[in-house]
Amino acid sequence: MRFDPTEDQRLVVGGVAKLARSLRASAARRDAEGAPDPAALAAMRSLGAFGLLVPESANGLAVDAATWVLALQEIAAADAGLALGVAEHGLAARLIAVCGDLPLAKAAAEGRALGCISLAGPHNHLDDDSPGLAATLTDGAWQLSGATGWAALTLRAEFAIVRARPAGALLHVALAGTGVVRSRLDRQLGLRASAGGAMQFDGAAARLLPCNADAEVANLRAWLALSIAAISVGVARAAAVAAGRYADERIQFGAPISRLQPVQWHVANSALDIDSAALLVGRAAALVDRDGAAPRPLTPATTAAIWQAKAAAGTAAVQVSDRAIQIHGGYGYTRDFPVERAYRDATLLQVLHGTPSAVKVRTAQWLASQAA
């Protein structure tokens, strides 16, 4: 595991960080509107952010997992909802490339066709993550019926990667076709700029992806969890920075509240949580890179490291943003300050693509297998 970024990482992550800073001021507006604005999408497109994981043969940047998580942290520090949209589209584009659809992979890498991912039904949980969709083959053509759970970018995507019965097949579906209904969740708690929603299919035309569905679903789940962990670290860092700045500016008893010991404890505890989570995320990414490029499967040890990173980063984001609200006092509960949005985003990130309980169960199962 490297602690110093490579020259390529500096170039990619530095460019992403610069762009993210320019989008920070408009994050509250995207949160209120519940979708990424065209200007933000155009900026991500011009930078090549939608093709970070896509091979160069499909006009992508082909970055490694270590660079991927660092880039997501930078975007999330400005806007977690936007970061989630970039992450899920990036993984959809990566899968399309792995499955050999070069024209669509190029369109996805260039941001001309946005994609979303839905692997489970509307009532997905640890003991039953079976798909909510059924795929039937009629006259040589696949058709989809049923409902999906919530997925990021659903309301803006041109295509979706979905998992369906029988046998958990992976399919590509164009969302502009007939038999597709997309719906927004009312009063979504956080990550509103991700344009998330649910999908209902009624005989929608679909295309079976030529890949090992079970292996790719396992890889997708791991990469999604790793991406959420990275975004959580970015949210935590942004909340800590906002809290530190406010503590230096807020005068109480004739001095900045940053000089008060209880506030200093909050700041120190947040720094410990963030650094611990970031190290676990970095370790997990390093193990992913060690395992090799797709379509090679991730090892059980790498998957376990991802679950640990997901649990630690999700908890850190919630705890750090909670402390940031406390440092702000009553102001922290208002939308005039960014820590309110950070807390809402962190709460949803903690349960997305693996609740704390679920990832701990998976980690414990792997540890038990090593002790046997």
KASULPE-V913508 format. One record per residue. N is the residue number from 0. RES is the residue in one letter. SS is DSSP state (2 for helix, 1 for strand, 0 for the rest). PSI is psi in whole degrees, 0 to 359 (* if undefined). NEAR is the number of other ideal C-beta (glycine too) atoms within 12 Angstrom. Layout:
N_RES_SS_PSI_NEAR + N_RES_SS_PSI_NEAR
This chain:
0_M_0_124_20 + 1_R_0_141_18 + 2_F_0_339_14 + 3_D_0_129_11 + 4_P_0_148_22 + 5_T_0_171_18 + 6_E_2_319_12 + 7_D_2_319_20 + 8_Q_2_320_30 + 9_R_2_317_17 + 10_L_2_311_20 + 11_V_2_307_33 + 12_V_2_324_34 + 13_G_2_318_21 + 14_G_2_318_28 + 15_V_2_318_42 + 16_A_2_319_29 + 17_K_2_316_21 + 18_L_2_317_32 + 19_A_2_320_37 + 20_R_2_325_21 + 21_S_2_340_22 + 22_L_2_354_36 + 23_R_2_318_30 + 24_A_2_334_15 + 25_S_2_6_25 + 26_A_2_321_38 + 27_A_2_323_27 + 28_R_2_317_23 + 29_R_2_322_34 + 30_D_2_317_33 + 31_A_2_322_16 + 32_E_2_341_23 + 33_G_0_26_27 + 34_A_0_155_31 + 35_P_0_138_44 + 36_D_0_157_26 + 37_P_2_325_16 + 38_A_2_319_18 + 39_A_2_317_39 + 40_L_2_320_31 + 41_A_2_322_18 + 42_A_2_317_29 + 43_M_2_321_40 + 44_R_2_316_26 + 45_S_2_331_18 + 46_L_2_342_31 + 47_G_0_17_31 + 48_A_2_333_46 + 49_F_2_345_49 + 50_G_2_24_42 + 51_L_0_322_46 + 52_L_0_359_45 + 53_V_0_140_40 + 54_P_0_155_27 + 55_E_2_332_18 + 56_S_2_341_17 + 57_A_2_27_30 + 58_N_0_23_26 + 59_G_0_180_32 + 60_L_0_344_33 + 61_A_0_47_27 + 62_V_0_160_36 + 63_D_0_175_30 + 64_A_2_324_43 + 65_A_2_318_34 + 66_T_2_321_36 + 67_W_2_311_43 + 68_V_2_326_52 + 69_L_2_320_43 + 70_A_2_317_48 + 71_L_2_322_52 + 72_Q_2_320_41 + 73_E_2_316_42 + 74_I_2_318_50 + 75_A_2_329_49 + 76_A_2_335_40 + 77_A_2_318_44 + 78_D_0_104_47 + 79_A_2_324_56 + 80_G_2_318_49 + 81_L_2_320_50 + 82_A_2_320_51 + 83_L_2_319_45 + 84_G_2_317_47 + 85_V_2_319_54 + 86_A_2_310_49 + 87_E_2_322_45 + 88_H_2_317_51 + 89_G_2_321_52 + 90_L_2_326_45 + 91_A_2_317_51 + 92_A_2_320_50 + 93_R_2_316_43 + 94_L_2_320_47 + 95_I_2_319_45 + 96_A_2_318_39 + 97_V_2_323_37 + 98_C_0_357_30 + 99_G_0_11_19 + 100_D_0_85_29 + 101_L_2_316_21 + 102_P_2_315_17 + 103_L_2_323_32 + 104_A_2_320_36 + 105_K_2_315_24 + 106_A_2_321_29 + 107_A_2_318_48 + 108_A_2_325_39 + 109_E_0_358_28 + 110_G_0_13_36 + 111_R_0_338_22 + 112_A_0_111_32 + 113_L_0_143_42 + 114_G_1_155_44 + 115_C_1_169_45 + 116_I_1_133_48 + 117_S_1_114_47 + 118_L_0_347_42 + 119_A_0_170_35 + 120_G_0_183_29 + 121_P_0_343_24 + 122_H_0_38_18 + 123_N_0_134_29 + 124_H_1_179_17 + 125_L_0_317_20 + 126_D_0_347_11 + 127_D_1_92_14 + 128_D_0_29_25 + 129_S_0_150_24 + 130_P_0_151_35 + 131_G_0_2_31 + 132_L_1_150_42 + 133_A_1_132_29 + 134_A_1_130_34 + 135_T_1_143_25 + 136_L_1_114_18 + 137_T_1_118_13 + 138_D_0_41_8 + 139_G_0_5_10 + 140_A_1_139_17 + 141_W_1_141_28 + 142_Q_1_144_28 + 143_L_1_141_44 + 144_S_1_147_29 + 145_G_1_189_35 + 146_A_1_152_31 + 147_T_0_168_42 + 148_G_0_185_34 + 149_W_0_140_37 + 150_A_1_142_47 + 151_A_0_148_49 + 152_L_0_5_46 + 153_T_0_320_43 + 154_L_0_346_33 + 155_R_0_351_39 + 156_A_0_149_41 + 157_E_0_336_30 + 158_F_1_161_39 + 159_A_1_146_48 + 160_I_1_119_53 + 161_V_1_158_51 + 162_R_1_136_43 + 163_A_1_158_41 + 164_R_1_150_22 + 165_P_0_158_17 + 166_A_0_22_17 + 167_G_0_38_31 + 168_A_1_149_32 + 169_L_1_131_40 + 170_L_1_154_46 + 171_H_1_134_41 + 172_V_1_131_43 + 173_A_1_124_26 + 174_L_0_353_36 + 175_A_0_356_17 + 176_G_0_177_24 + 177_T_0_156_15 + 178_G_0_16_22 + 179_V_1_124_35 + 180_V_1_126_23 + 181_R_1_140_31 + 182_S_1_145_20 + 183_R_0_145_22 + 184_L_0_129_24 + 185_D_0_137_10 + 186_R_0_48_9 + 187_Q_0_136_30 + 188_L_0_304_26 + 189_G_0_185_36 + 190_L_0_36_47 + 191_R_2_331_36 + 192_A_2_358_42 + 193_S_2_355_47 + 194_A_0_42_37 + 195_G_0_157_39 + 196_G_1_189_35 + 197_A_1_162_33 + 198_M_1_143_42 + 199_Q_1_128_27 + 200_F_1_140_36 + 201_D_1_86_19 + 202_G_1_27_23 + 203_A_1_139_36 + 204_A_1_138_29 + 205_A_1_167_36 + 206_R_1_126_30 + 207_L_1_130_29 + 208_L_0_131_37 + 209_P_0_76_18 + 210_C_0_170_31 + 211_N_0_99_22 + 212_A_2_314_30 + 213_D_2_315_18 + 214_A_2_318_22 + 215_E_2_326_35 + 216_V_2_317_33 + 217_A_2_317_30 + 218_N_2_317_37 + 219_L_2_315_45 + 220_R_2_317_35 + 221_A_2_315_40 + 222_W_2_323_43 + 223_L_2_316_41 + 224_A_2_318_49 + 225_L_2_319_47 + 226_S_2_318_51 + 227_I_2_321_51 + 228_A_2_316_53 + 229_A_2_317_54 + 230_I_2_322_57 + 231_S_2_319_56 + 232_V_2_318_49 + 233_G_2_318_51 + 234_V_2_315_57 + 235_A_2_316_49 + 236_R_2_318_41 + 237_A_2_319_41 + 238_A_2_319_48 + 239_A_2_319_41 + 240_V_2_316_29 + 241_A_2_320_38 + 242_A_2_318_44 + 243_G_2_320_30 + 244_R_2_317_22 + 245_Y_2_320_32 + 246_A_2_327_33 + 247_D_2_330_21 + 248_E_2_332_18 + 249_R_0_119_25 + 250_I_1_129_14 + 251_Q_1_135_18 + 252_F_0_33_10 + 253_G_0_10_8 + 254_A_1_160_14 + 255_P_1_143_20 + 256_I_2_348_27 + 257_S_2_346_24 + 258_R_2_352_17 + 259_L_0_136_20 + 260_Q_2_317_11 + 261_P_2_322_17 + 262_V_2_319_29 + 263_Q_2_323_21 + 264_W_2_317_17 + 265_H_2_315_33 + 266_V_2_315_33 + 267_A_2_316_20 + 268_N_2_322_25 + 269_S_2_319_40 + 270_A_2_319_25 + 271_L_2_315_21 + 272_D_2_316_35 + 273_I_2_312_39 + 274_D_2_321_23 + 275_S_2_314_26 + 276_A_2_317_43 + 277_A_2_322_36 + 278_L_2_320_25 + 279_L_2_321_37 + 280_V_2_316_47 + 281_G_2_321_37 + 282_R_2_316_31 + 283_A_2_318_45 + 284_A_2_320_41 + 285_A_2_322_28 + 286_L_2_322_31 + 287_V_2_315_40 + 288_D_2_326_28 + 289_R_2_325_21 + 290_D_2_338_26 + 291_G_0_172_16 + 292_A_0_158_21 + 293_A_0_150_33 + 294_P_0_21_25 + 295_R_0_135_18 + 296_P_0_154_25 + 297_L_0_146_33 + 298_T_0_158_20 + 299_P_2_324_22 + 300_A_2_320_23 + 301_T_2_317_31 + 302_T_2_319_33 + 303_A_2_321_31 + 304_A_2_324_38 + 305_I_2_317_46 + 306_W_2_320_42 + 307_Q_2_318_34 + 308_A_2_320_42 + 309_K_2_315_46 + 310_A_2_314_38 + 311_A_2_316_40 + 312_A_2_321_52 + 313_G_2_316_43 + 314_T_2_318_33 + 315_A_2_317_43 + 316_A_2_317_52 + 317_V_2_313_33 + 318_Q_2_318_35 + 319_V_2_317_48 + 320_S_2_328_47 + 321_D_2_316_32 + 322_R_2_323_38 + 323_A_2_321_43 + 324_I_2_318_33 + 325_Q_2_320_28 + 326_I_2_324_39 + 327_H_2_346_32 + 328_G_2_215_19 + 329_G_2_331_13 + 330_Y_2_333_21 + 331_G_2_341_30 + 332_Y_2_2_19 + 333_T_0_157_16 + 334_R_0_5_19 + 335_D_0_345_15 + 336_F_0_142_28 + 337_P_2_344_36 + 338_V_2_335_41 + 339_E_2_315_30 + 340_R_2_322_40 + 341_A_2_319_49 + 342_Y_2_318_37 + 343_R_2_316_33 + 344_D_2_317_47 + 345_A_2_321_45 + 346_T_2_321_29 + 347_L_2_321_35 + 348_L_2_326_50 + 349_Q_2_330_41 + 350_V_2_349_30 + 351_L_0_132_43 + 352_H_0_40_45 + 353_G_0_100_39 + 354_T_0_161_26 + 355_P_2_318_32 + 356_S_2_317_20 + 357_A_2_314_27 + 358_V_2_330_39 + 359_K_2_323_22 + 360_V_2_315_20 + 361_R_2_321_31 + 362_T_2_316_30 + 363_A_2_322_18 + 364_Q_2_320_19 + 365_W_2_317_23 + 366_L_2_320_18 + 367_A_2_323_13 + 368_S_2_330_14 + 369_Q_2_332_12 + 370_A_2_342_8 + 371_A_0_*_7
